[in-house]
Amino acid sequence: MTENPLLPLLRAALHEVEDPEIRRPITDLGMVDDLRVDDAGAVFVRVLLTVSGCPMRSEITTRVTDAVSRVEGVTGVDVELGVMNDEQREAMRTMLRGGQTERVIPFAQPGNLTRVLAVASGKGGVGKSSVTVNLALALAKQGRSVGILDADIYGHSIPDLLGLGDARPTVVDDMIMPVPAVGGLKVISVGMLKPSRDQVVAWRGPILDRALTQLLSDVYWGDLDYLLLDLPPGTGDVAMSLGQKIPKSEVIVVTTPQTAASEVAERAGTMAHILEQRVLGVVENMSWLESRCPHCEETHRMELFGSGGGLTVSEALTDRLVYDVPLLTQVPYDEALLAGGDRGVPIVESNPDHPAAAALLGLAESVAASRQGLLGQRLPLSTP
């Protein structure tokens, strides 16, 4: 029998439809189970969801309907949703892993092009997570594909900072799909995997190591230009595990201007060096507050937390590591930055012209302009 001339056009249209979580064409994922069109132009499409409780079922139906309806000659669209069986899900997982059936950490594999940036601090409360989400969005604004792994196991705040609330990832057997976020970010957090928001995570060394391995290997990140990891403060188990699992990752150290914060921030940079990670630079957060004087109507800069902490860390690490560890940027303290985090709308998205946003956008430009190389890394040399 002669094939209906609309079918090639319909297949091409469906190839443009991406799964909203996996961000690959549904045709490549084997999700299009049946496609028919009658002589009157009425189209029937059966789409297989990865799991029965897929949270994106309505979005997938809408995308398929819209794409098929745009094909000239189509008079109606009927989309039916089904669910993949075990064999179909296994075939999809193997395809997504590039033919590998065993779980591996893709970012540790030879030839992987994703730059892994770990955002670290010596102590909590310096705005490390705010820097992470705003830097991620700023990189995404450059057209980059960016993922965020909230590795702050005990103080996971990334979901709230991005307005994700109680969002949960879709789990396809042993593969976890990151949650889509503003700016096209892909996000995963331990907080998304807990049964309830108020549950306390009480894990110690070996369990923490396995949890980090799972978040790096079981999550389908796809092709990322950057993966940002929001590390717990200090130099504990998670920071050490990351350095061992992804030795070519780079570290950005976040501090505030006061001496108490800068001294412990140096330790975070030193730990990264011990683990053979390159320290990309230092970010000084809450550097100053600009306020308009009610008397002279001029703007004055108030250094609420002292000054010089970021430069001190930069100079100390440069001297200790024997390569340049620059002060990448100074981010001013402002209520708008705090309010954006509380609302779940980072400031580079809500107010990109704000001085704090400008500093963070500049940070992204500095990161993108830097080149990952062998500087600061130990070479596997041996003497005869």
HULIN-V395863 format. One record per residue. N is the residue number from 1. SS is DSSP state (H for helix, E for strand, - for the rest). Layout:
BEGIN
N|SS  N|SS
END
This chain:
BEGIN
1|-  2|-  3|-  4|-  5|-  6|H  7|H  8|H  9|H  10|H  11|H  12|H  13|H  14|H  15|H  16|-  17|-  18|E  19|-  20|-  21|-  22|-  23|-  24|-  25|E  26|-  27|-  28|-  29|-  30|-  31|-  32|E  33|E  34|E  35|E  36|E  37|E  38|-  39|-  40|-  41|-  42|E  43|E  44|E  45|E  46|E  47|E  48|E  49|E  50|-  51|-  52|-  53|-  54|-  55|-  56|-  57|H  58|H  59|H  60|H  61|H  62|H  63|H  64|H  65|H  66|H  67|H  68|H  69|H  70|-  71|-  72|-  73|-  74|-  75|-  76|E  77|E  78|E  79|E  80|E  81|E  82|E  83|E  84|-  85|-  86|H  87|H  88|H  89|H  90|H  91|H  92|H  93|H  94|H  95|H  96|H  97|-  98|-  99|-  100|-  101|-  102|-  103|-  104|-  105|-  106|H  107|H  108|H  109|-  110|-  111|-  112|-  113|-  114|-  115|E  116|E  117|E  118|E  119|E  120|E  121|E  122|-  123|-  124|-  125|-  126|-  127|-  128|H  129|H  130|H  131|H  132|H  133|H  134|H  135|H  136|H  137|H  138|H  139|H  140|H  141|-  142|-  143|-  144|-  145|-  146|E  147|E  148|E  149|E  150|E  151|-  152|-  153|-  154|-  155|-  156|-  157|-  158|H  159|H  160|H  161|H  162|-  163|-  164|-  165|-  166|-  167|-  168|-  169|-  170|E  171|E  172|E  173|-  174|-  175|E  176|E  177|E  178|-  179|E  180|E  181|-  182|H  183|H  184|H  185|-  186|E  187|E  188|E  189|E  190|H  191|H  192|H  193|H  194|-  195|-  196|-  197|-  198|-  199|-  200|-  201|-  202|-  203|-  204|-  205|H  206|H  207|H  208|H  209|H  210|H  211|H  212|H  213|H  214|H  215|H  216|H  217|H  218|-  219|E  220|E  221|-  222|-  223|-  224|-  225|-  226|E  227|E  228|E  229|E  230|E  231|-  232|-  233|-  234|-  235|-  236|-  237|H  238|H  239|H  240|H  241|H  242|H  243|H  244|H  245|H  246|-  247|-  248|-  249|-  250|E  251|E  252|E  253|E  254|E  255|E  256|E  257|-  258|-  259|H  260|H  261|H  262|H  263|H  264|H  265|H  266|H  267|H  268|H  269|H  270|H  271|H  272|H  273|H  274|H  275|-  276|-  277|-  278|E  279|E  280|E  281|E  282|E  283|E  284|E  285|E  286|-  287|-  288|-  289|E  290|E  291|E  292|E  293|-  294|-  295|-  296|-  297|-  298|-  299|E  300|E  301|E  302|E  303|-  304|-  305|-  306|-  307|-  308|-  309|H  310|H  311|H  312|H  313|H  314|H  315|H  316|H  317|H  318|H  319|H  320|H  321|H  322|-  323|-  324|-  325|-  326|-  327|E  328|E  329|E  330|E  331|E  332|-  333|-  334|-  335|H  336|H  337|H  338|H  339|H  340|H  341|H  342|H  343|H  344|-  345|-  346|-  347|H  348|H  349|H  350|H  351|-  352|-  353|-  354|-  355|H  356|H  357|H  358|H  359|H  360|H  361|H  362|H  363|H  364|H  365|H  366|H  367|H  368|H  369|H  370|-  371|-  372|-  373|-  374|-  375|-  376|-  377|-  378|-  379|-  380|-  381|-  382|-  383|-  384|-
END
